[in-house]
Amino acid sequence: MAVPKRKTTPSKRNMRRSHHRVKSINIVEDKKSGEYRLSHHVDLKTGYYNGKKILDV
């Protein structure tokens, strides 16, 4: 069984865990309605995506 020869320092331990953080959600304000929505998603209230009408609401 492999056993470490030295104790891992907090610096090395934290570098290894640097990508374990919780990512923030990318929320943007819609230009037409002023509502908040996820970026790269259709605004369900107006039916617009990227300035074009996609859904009939």
KOLMIVO-411707 format. One line per 3 residues: number of its first residue (from 1); their letters; for each residue x, y, z of N, C-alpha, C, O, CB. Coordinates in nm, 2 decimals, m for minus. Glycine has a CB too. Layout:
<recs>
NUM> a> X:Y:Z:X:Y:Z:X:Y:Z:X:Y:Z:X:Y:Z ~ ...
</recs>
This chain:
<recs>
1> mav> 0.08:m0.12:0.00:0.00:0.00:0.00:0.09:0.12:0.00:0.19:0.13:0.07:m0.10:0.00:0.12 ~ 0.05:0.22:m0.08:0.13:0.34:m0.09:0.11:0.43:0.03:m0.01:0.46:0.07:0.10:0.42:m0.22 ~ 0.21:0.48:0.09:0.21:0.57:0.21:0.29:0.69:0.18:0.40:0.68:0.14:0.25:0.49:0.34
4> pkr> 0.24:0.81:0.20:0.31:0.93:0.18:0.43:0.94:0.27:0.42:0.91:0.39:0.23:1.05:0.19 ~ 0.55:0.98:0.22:0.67:0.99:0.30:0.67:1.12:0.38:0.72:1.12:0.49:0.79:1.00:0.21 ~ 0.60:1.23:0.33:0.60:1.35:0.41:0.45:1.40:0.42:0.37:1.36:0.34:0.68:1.46:0.34
7> ktt> 0.43:1.48:0.52:0.29:1.54:0.54:0.27:1.64:0.43:0.36:1.72:0.40:0.28:1.61:0.68 ~ 0.15:1.64:0.37:0.12:1.74:0.26:0.09:1.88:0.33:0.02:1.89:0.42:m0.01:1.70:0.18 ~ 0.16:1.98:0.28:0.15:2.11:0.33:0.01:2.17:0.30:m0.05:2.13:0.20:0.26:2.20:0.28
10> psk> m0.04:2.26:0.38:m0.17:2.32:0.35:m0.17:2.40:0.22:m0.27:2.40:0.15:m0.20:2.42:0.46 ~ m0.06:2.45:0.18:m0.05:2.52:0.05:m0.07:2.42:m0.07:m0.15:2.45:m0.16:0.09:2.59:0.03 ~ m0.01:2.31:m0.06:m0.02:2.21:m0.17:m0.16:2.15:m0.17:m0.22:2.12:m0.27:0.08:2.09:m0.16
13> rnm> m0.22:2.12:m0.05:m0.35:2.07:m0.03:m0.45:2.17:m0.09:m0.54:2.12:m0.16:m0.38:2.04:0.12 ~ m0.44:2.30:m0.06:m0.53:2.40:m0.11:m0.52:2.42:m0.26:m0.62:2.45:m0.33:m0.51:2.53:m0.04 ~ m0.40:2.40:m0.32:m0.38:2.41:m0.46:m0.45:2.30:m0.53:m0.51:2.32:m0.64:m0.23:2.41:m0.50
16> rrs> m0.45:2.18:m0.47:m0.52:2.07:m0.53:m0.67:2.09:m0.53:m0.74:2.04:m0.62:m0.48:1.94:m0.46 ~ m0.72:2.15:m0.43:m0.87:2.17:m0.41:m0.91:2.31:m0.47:m1.03:2.35:m0.45:m0.90:2.17:m0.26 ~ m0.83:2.37:m0.55:m0.87:2.50:m0.60:m0.99:2.50:m0.69:m1.06:2.60:m0.70:m0.75:2.56:m0.67
19> hhr> m1.02:2.39:m0.76:m1.13:2.39:m0.85:m1.25:2.32:m0.78:m1.35:2.29:m0.85:m1.09:2.31:m0.97 ~ m1.25:2.30:m0.65:m1.37:2.24:m0.58:m1.47:2.34:m0.54:m1.57:2.31:m0.48:m1.32:2.17:m0.46 ~ m1.45:2.47:m0.57:m1.55:2.57:m0.53:m1.68:2.56:m0.60:m1.70:2.49:m0.70:m1.49:2.71:m0.56
22> vks> m1.78:2.63:m0.54:m1.91:2.63:m0.60:m1.92:2.74:m0.70:m1.88:2.85:m0.67:m2.02:2.65:m0.49 ~ m1.96:2.71:m0.82:m1.96:2.81:m0.93:m2.08:2.90:m0.92:m2.19:2.85:m0.88:m1.95:2.74:m1.06 ~ m2.07:3.02:m0.95:m2.18:3.11:m0.95:m2.27:3.10:m1.07:m2.22:3.07:m1.18:m2.14:3.26:m0.93
25> ini> m2.40:3.12:m1.06:m2.49:3.11:m1.17:m2.48:3.24:m1.25:m2.48:3.35:m1.20:m2.63:3.08:m1.12 ~ m2.48:3.23:m1.38:m2.47:3.35:m1.47:m2.61:3.40:m1.50:m2.67:3.36:m1.59:m2.40:3.31:m1.60 ~ m2.65:3.50:m1.42:m2.78:3.56:m1.43:m2.76:3.70:m1.49:m2.68:3.78:m1.45:m2.85:3.57:m1.29
28> ved> m2.84:3.73:m1.59:m2.83:3.86:m1.66:m2.97:3.93:m1.66:m3.07:3.86:m1.65:m2.77:3.85:m1.80 ~ m2.97:4.06:m1.68:m3.10:4.13:m1.69:m3.14:4.14:m1.83:m3.06:4.18:m1.92:m3.09:4.27:m1.62 ~ m3.26:4.10:m1.86:m3.31:4.11:m2.00:m3.33:4.25:m2.04:m3.38:4.33:m1.96:m3.45:4.03:m2.01
31> kks> m3.29:4.29:m2.16:m3.30:4.42:m2.21:m3.44:4.47:m2.24:m3.47:4.59:m2.21:m3.21:4.44:m2.33 ~ m3.52:4.38:m2.29:m3.66:4.42:m2.32:m3.75:4.43:m2.20:m3.82:4.53:m2.18:m3.72:4.33:m2.42 ~ m3.75:4.32:m2.12:m3.85:4.32:m2.01:m3.79:4.37:m1.87:m3.87:4.40:m1.78:m3.90:4.18:m1.99
34> gey> m3.66:4.37:m1.86:m3.60:4.40:m1.73:m3.59:4.29:m1.63:m3.55:4.31:m1.52:m3.67:4.52:m1.68 ~ m3.65:4.17:m1.67:m3.65:4.06:m1.58:m3.51:3.99:m1.58:m3.43:4.00:m1.68:m3.76:3.96:m1.62 ~ m3.48:3.92:m1.47:m3.35:3.85:m1.47:m3.38:3.71:m1.52:m3.48:3.65:m1.50:m3.30:3.84:m1.32
37> rls> m3.28:3.66:m1.60:m3.29:3.53:m1.66:m3.15:3.47:m1.67:m3.05:3.54:m1.66:m3.36:3.53:m1.80 ~ m3.14:3.34:m1.70:m3.01:3.28:m1.72:m2.96:3.32:m1.86:m3.04:3.32:m1.96:m3.01:3.12:m1.71 ~ m2.83:3.35:m1.87:m2.78:3.38:m2.00:m2.78:3.26:m2.10:m2.77:3.15:m2.05:m2.64:3.44:m1.99
40> hhv> m2.80:3.29:m2.22:m2.81:3.18:m2.33:m2.93:3.10:m2.31:m2.94:2.98:m2.35:m2.68:3.09:m2.32 ~ m3.04:3.15:m2.25:m3.17:3.09:m2.24:m3.28:3.18:m2.29:m3.26:3.30:m2.29:m3.19:3.05:m2.09 ~ m3.39:3.12:m2.33:m3.50:3.20:m2.38:m3.57:3.26:m2.27:m3.59:3.20:m2.16:m3.60:3.11:m2.46
43> dlk> m3.61:3.39:m2.28:m3.69:3.46:m2.18:m3.83:3.40:m2.20:m3.90:3.43:m2.30:m3.68:3.61:m2.19 ~ m3.88:3.33:m2.10:m4.01:3.27:m2.11:m4.13:3.36:m2.10:m4.24:3.33:m2.14:m4.02:3.16:m2.00 ~ m4.11:3.48:m2.04:m4.22:3.58:m2.04:m4.24:3.65:m2.17:m4.36:3.67:m2.21:m4.19:3.69:m1.93
46> tgy> m4.14:3.68:m2.24:m4.15:3.75:m2.37:m4.14:3.65:m2.49:m4.19:3.68:m2.60:m4.06:3.86:m2.38 ~ m4.06:3.55:m2.47:m4.04:3.45:m2.58:m3.93:3.49:m2.67:m3.91:3.44:m2.78:m4.16:3.44:m2.66 ~ m3.84:3.59:m2.63:m3.73:3.63:m2.71:m3.60:3.57:m2.68:m3.58:3.53:m2.56:m3.72:3.79:m2.70
49> yng> m3.52:3.54:m2.77:m3.38:3.50:m2.75:m3.29:3.56:m2.85:m3.32:3.56:m2.97:m3.37:3.34:m2.76 ~ m3.19:3.63:m2.80:m3.09:3.70:m2.89:m3.16:3.80:m2.98:m3.12:3.82:m3.09:m3.01:3.60:m2.97 ~ m3.26:3.87:m2.93:m3.33:3.97:m3.00:m3.43:3.93:m3.10:m3.48:4.01:m3.18:m3.23:4.06:m3.07
52> kki> m3.46:3.80:m3.11:m3.55:3.74:m3.20:m3.66:3.67:m3.13:m3.64:3.61:m3.03:m3.48:3.65:m3.30 ~ m3.78:3.68:m3.19:m3.90:3.61:m3.13:m3.89:3.46:m3.16:m3.89:3.42:m3.27:m4.03:3.67:m3.19 ~ m3.88:3.38:m3.05:m3.87:3.23:m3.07:m3.99:3.16:m3.03:m4.04:3.07:m3.10:m3.75:3.18:m2.98
55> ldv> m4.06:3.20:m2.92:m4.18:3.14:m2.87:m4.30:3.23:m2.88:m4.28:3.35:m2.86:m4.16:3.09:m2.72 ~ m4.41:3.17:m2.91:m4.54:3.25:m2.90:m4.60:3.24:m2.76:m4.64:3.13:m2.72:m4.64:3.20:m3.01 ~ m4.60:3.35:m2.69:m4.65:3.35:m2.55:m4.78:3.41:m2.55:m4.84:3.42:m2.44:m4.55:3.42:m2.46
</recs>
